[in-house]
Amino acid sequence: MLRVAIATSSQEKIEGIQEAFLRFFQLKKSEIEISFRKTESKVPEQPFDSEIYVGAYNRVEKIKEELEGWDYYVSCEAGIEGFVDNYFNVQVVCILEAASKNYLWGKSAGWQVPSKDIKAIKNGTLDSYLREKGFRCLEDILGLSHTRSQAVAQATEMALASKKLV
């Protein structure tokens, strides 16, 4: 039985992380045990750049303190990365593999956030910005074939793939 502790209470993130572990390790649902709880990131509500990674790391460290004896500790932090006046919303996953004590990192593909709107987002959050634009959820922007759960699963699988190199 593979035991995975997840540092969130977001159903979309939990589903994405579970899906990725099932695929990567080729497991049945009965072969994985999931525990989850909300943890603090200790970064701003709307993280940018390195804050995304710091928040993901902080969440893993917190859940590791709260739940001992699990095989993997996982967190996912969403945020905005900037590069040459372009900005992208991404999901960053941090995984601590307990046996090796290795930290594994992965990131989803990102979708572009208009540079002209970054100041408004920094004064609030991406969620509030999107609601003001009339979007209720990520699927309103990306379509039904691209959900937040799928982005989290992608980032989780990228982190797990790192296991082969670390």
Buried (B, 14 or more C-beta within 10 A) or exposed (E): EBBBBBBBEBEBBBBBBBBBBBEBEEBEEEEBEBEBEEBEBEBEEBBBEEBBBBBBBBBBBBBBEEBEEBBBBBBBBBBBBEEEEEBBBBBBBBBBBBEEEEBBBBBBBBBEBEEEBBEBBBEEBBBBBBEEEEEEEBEEEBEEEBBBBBBBBBBBBBBBEBBEEE
